[in-house]
Amino acid sequence: MSAIRLAAAALILMPSLASAQAFVWAEQLQKSPSKLAATLGTGAKCSRGAPHSVPVDVVDLGTTFEPDLFSPIRVGDINSLVSAIGEENLRVDRDRDRQYVAEGIGKSVCLIGREATATAYSFMDRIFRIELVFDRCQSREEKAHQLVAMNASLVYASCDGVDLKEKDFDSILYRSIKARNTYGYTQQGQPGFLDFRWSGFIGGEYEAAERRYVGDFRCNVRREVQNQIPDIDQSHRCLIDVDNSDPTHWSATAMYETFTPGMIFNDVSSHLTANRLFVDMPEEEQAIKSMRSGLQSMVDRIKKSIEDRLAAKESKDNDVSNILGAGN
């Protein structure tokens, strides 16, 4: 019943974000991108982006794979990541622009008014991850940039200014987090004496994935917002709330909390939602596995080129040695 009242309040109090707040974000997992766009309605503008891609910029002969959606490549020697000035390291292949494109993993981006951007990742037309970032623009409108070389124009959405006022959706979301009472704080800003980092139970089949999620999750916002948060005439910290009761609907929320420090308790003045994450862990695992074969083939080709270079160098060195050692 309380969830119904919160949804109703969202519709009444938040016309600019009504379509985004009138439903449970975690329940949009497993749906198609087109269904998500239809559910958001006219309050959002969604578009299909290029397929998901991952960097394959550094490869050595010991390169292996990790079950990671964004950084699945692991070099065998950490020194391979260091590009030293001088003689080229023939055991490492570098190409900062090289990427593997996962054609089976789609990506859709939805601009929700001037407040937020939702990025949805899908596999076989089923959404398995949604990243919701609160942009907090003062205004957002489409603008055209003239491409002289192509005699055409590029239309893009411009996010201008920063709006750091606490909104109704911030307050409603915080009250729901407060009611669950499982939140904690990262060590950003100036934590109070009794503050703590979220340390709920992590275990089970998807423990490794969840540790990556929690370890990387914090108040990540666009640079303009990040730069202005410290200018607020109060202390601030990043509140983290994680709901890991269902691995098919895993979620986390990060929001800035501004406050006046007290001896034991702090006088909190506002909450500003930074970002939210929703993941269907089993489905994301399948999406990651779908990249393995193509990545393996790509890395194997790169390793073969490294071996060919090393063999060519050894052959050249042997030729020189034979010449200098002839007639002894």
PEKAGI-V922370 format. One record per residue. N is the residue number from 1. PHI is phi in whole degrees, -180 to 180 (999 if undefined). OMEGA is omega in whole degrees, 0 to 359 (* if undefined). Layout:
N	PHI	OMEGA
N	PHI	OMEGA
This chain:
1	999	180
2	-63	179
3	-65	179
4	-65	179
5	-64	179
6	-64	180
7	-64	179
8	-65	179
9	-64	180
10	-64	180
11	-65	183
12	-76	191
13	-92	188
14	-129	181
15	-63	182
16	-73	180
17	-124	184
18	-59	183
19	-66	182
20	-83	186
21	-105	184
22	-80	178
23	-137	181
24	-85	184
25	-60	181
26	-60	180
27	-76	176
28	-83	174
29	-65	183
30	76	176
31	-88	178
32	-82	177
33	-58	180
34	-67	178
35	-68	177
36	-61	180
37	-61	180
38	-67	180
39	-69	178
40	-67	176
41	71	186
42	-75	178
43	-75	182
44	-138	175
45	-125	185
46	-109	177
47	-147	176
48	-82	178
49	-98	176
50	-68	177
51	-58	179
52	-62	178
53	-139	180
54	-131	180
55	-73	173
56	-129	190
57	-81	180
58	-132	179
59	-135	171
60	-126	185
61	-68	180
62	-100	183
63	-61	178
64	-128	184
65	-123	175
66	-121	179
67	-76	184
68	-128	183
69	-66	187
70	-106	180
71	-136	184
72	-82	183
73	-96	176
74	-127	179
75	-72	181
76	-75	181
77	-121	182
78	-58	179
79	-68	178
80	-66	181
81	-79	181
82	-94	179
83	-97	184
84	-86	177
85	-80	179
86	130	184
87	-66	181
88	-67	176
89	-86	184
90	-70	180
91	-86	181
92	-127	177
93	-113	183
94	-118	173
95	-159	187
96	-66	180
97	-98	185
98	-77	180
99	-141	171
100	-105	181
101	-98	179
102	-90	185
103	-61	183
104	-82	182
105	-111	182
106	-91	179
107	-139	178
108	-124	181
109	-124	179
110	-121	175
111	-90	184
112	-107	183
113	55	177
114	-101	189
115	-96	192
116	-150	175
117	-131	178
118	-109	175
119	-114	183
120	-113	177
121	-106	184
122	-133	177
123	-130	185
124	54	176
125	65	175
126	-122	182
127	-70	177
128	-118	179
129	-149	174
130	-130	175
131	-111	183
132	-114	181
133	-111	181
134	-91	186
135	-74	179
136	54	176
137	-77	169
138	-75	175
139	-153	176
140	-140	180
141	-148	180
142	-78	178
143	-131	180
144	-110	176
145	-113	183
146	-76	175
147	-97	187
148	-61	185
149	-63	183
150	-102	182
151	52	181
152	-149	180
153	-126	178
154	-108	180
155	-95	181
156	-139	179
157	-92	182
158	-97	177
159	-101	186
160	-113	176
161	75	181
162	-130	179
163	-113	183
164	-102	176
165	-80	175
166	-68	182
167	-101	179
168	-60	181
169	-68	175
170	-62	183
171	-64	181
172	-65	180
173	-65	179
174	-63	180
175	-63	178
176	-69	176
177	-68	180
178	-61	181
179	-67	178
180	-72	174
181	57	176
182	-124	186
183	-84	176
184	-149	182
185	-136	171
186	-81	181
187	-92	174
188	-77	177
189	68	183
190	-129	182
191	-62	178
192	-82	186
193	-61	185
194	-100	182
195	-76	180
196	-151	175
197	-87	180
198	-57	183
199	-140	179
200	-67	183
201	-66	174
202	-124	181
203	-177	178
204	90	187
205	-62	185
206	-110	183
207	-59	182
208	-62	180
209	-65	182
210	-66	177
211	-63	176
212	-66	181
213	-59	184
214	-67	181
215	-64	183
216	-94	189
217	-88	179
218	-163	179
219	-77	177
220	-100	180
221	-135	179
222	-66	190
223	-59	182
224	-63	177
225	-70	180
226	-57	182
227	-72	184
228	-91	180
229	-56	180
230	-65	181
231	-80	177
232	-64	185
233	-78	177
234	-158	174
235	-75	179
236	-146	177
237	-152	182
238	-111	179
239	-83	180
240	-121	174
241	-126	181
242	-124	173
243	-117	183
244	-114	181
245	-71	182
246	-135	182
247	-64	178
248	-86	178
249	-139	180
250	-71	181
251	-148	177
252	-147	179
253	-132	175
254	-125	177
255	-143	175
256	-73	176
257	-124	177
258	-100	187
259	-159	171
260	-103	184
261	-61	174
262	-119	181
263	-62	178
264	-121	179
265	-108	180
266	-104	178
267	-92	184
268	-79	183
269	-111	182
270	-158	175
271	-129	180
272	-126	182
273	-64	181
274	-100	181
275	-160	179
276	-137	181
277	-136	179
278	-132	185
279	-137	166
280	-94	188
281	-59	179
282	-60	182
283	-71	177
284	-65	177
285	-59	178
286	-66	178
287	-63	179
288	-64	179
289	-62	181
290	-67	180
291	-83	193
292	-60	184
293	-62	180
294	-65	178
295	-64	180
296	-60	180
297	-63	180
298	-64	181
299	-68	178
300	-61	178
301	-64	180
302	-67	178
303	-62	179
304	-63	178
305	-67	176
306	-65	179
307	-61	178
308	-63	179
309	-65	180
310	-65	179
311	-66	180
312	-66	179
313	-66	179
314	-63	179
315	-64	179
316	-66	179
317	-63	179
318	-66	178
319	-62	179
320	-63	180
321	-63	179
322	-65	181
323	-66	183
324	-70	181
325	-94	183
326	-69	174
327	80	179
328	-64	*
